[in-house]
Amino acid sequence: MGRRRQHQEEEDNLERWLVSYADFVTLLFAFFVVMYAISSVNEGKYRVLSESLDAVFNESLRSNDPIQVGDPVRSLTPSPVPLLEPTQASGSGEGYDREAQLAATERLLRVSLADYLDQQLVEVVRTDDQVEVRIKDKMLFASGEARLTADAFAVLRDLAGALATLQQPIMVEGHTDNIPIHNRRFASNWELSAARAASVVSFLARTGVSPQRLAAVGYGEFRPVASNADAAGRARNRRVTILLSPQRLVAEEDAAILQEPVPWAEGPAVELR
């Protein structure tokens, strides 16, 4: 009886190597996955690092102040671009560095969306008082639809990553061409453009942008950037635009207007605190 039990235990022990072998194969697979992930270069992050290095060395050369051993290390990652506080020297309500804030915002957006800018799928336009990101509708929606496509997720994630580091209010505008639309979901281009803007706002809010900073509006075909006379112009007009404006104080004359009573209301148009 004793020999039979010993023989059975030895047969059981012969199969235990399979457990160790399976663990080894799993660890080996995980090792190759990690090695592949390390070897993959994120082009967007590489551009951010490259531009940050250029900015550091150019600043050092301009200031004639070479970096010395023991100096504090400058951060090479893009820092959040805060809203600039009004200066004490100006009393006009416009006492903030508008140009510096617009330039920093434009630079960050161009670096984050470089791949799409190269493919002419996205435009970054800087005006006197704001920075605009214009995304062609074919990047985001199917014809006559307001539901985001799979291709839209990549560009909007990159855009959300940049917007999350800023603090400006964000207005998302929907625009269409002048070809009328009337289907079961949308009775007009106004409704289609508003629904598209709302879809983008919802996605940005779910991917890290503060909802308190977001607003959506639809303009239909009434704010074109090109002629609707040809297909190329209509394609440019079908777009979603993200507007970022520097923060400003309410000027005294604007405050006076807002305090005027509205005929059909029981008080001023806006309650100022």
Number of C-alpha atoms within 10 A of each C-alpha: 6 6 7 8 9 10 11 10 10 10 10 9 9 9 9 10 9 10 9 10 11 11 11 12 11 11 12 12 12 12 12 11 12 11 11 10 10 9 9 8 9 8 12 15 14 12 14 17 16 12 16 17 16 12 13 14 13 12 13 13 12 9 9 9 9 12 13 7 7 6 8 8 8 9 10 14 12 14 10 15 17 14 17 17 12 16 12 8 8 10 11 10 13 15 16 20 15 18 13 12 21 19 13 14 26 19 13 21 20 19 18 22 21 18 15 15 15 10 9 11 16 23 20 18 13 16 9 9 11 18 22 21 22 21 24 20 26 15 21 25 19 12 8 16 16 22 15 17 13 10 12 18 15 12 19 19 16 15 21 20 17 22 24 17 17 20 18 21 18 21 18 24 24 30 29 28 26 17 10 12 16 12 8 5 12 16 12 15 24 20 20 24 29 20 20 29 26 22 19 26 23 16 17 21 16 13 15 15 23 15 14 9 13 19 16 20 19 23 18 23 22 14 13 19 15 15 15 17 10 9 11 11 15 20 17 20 26 24 28 25 23 23 18 23 19 21 18 15 14 14 12 12 8 10 14 11 12 16 14 12 13 12 9 6 8 8 12 15 14 13 9 9 3
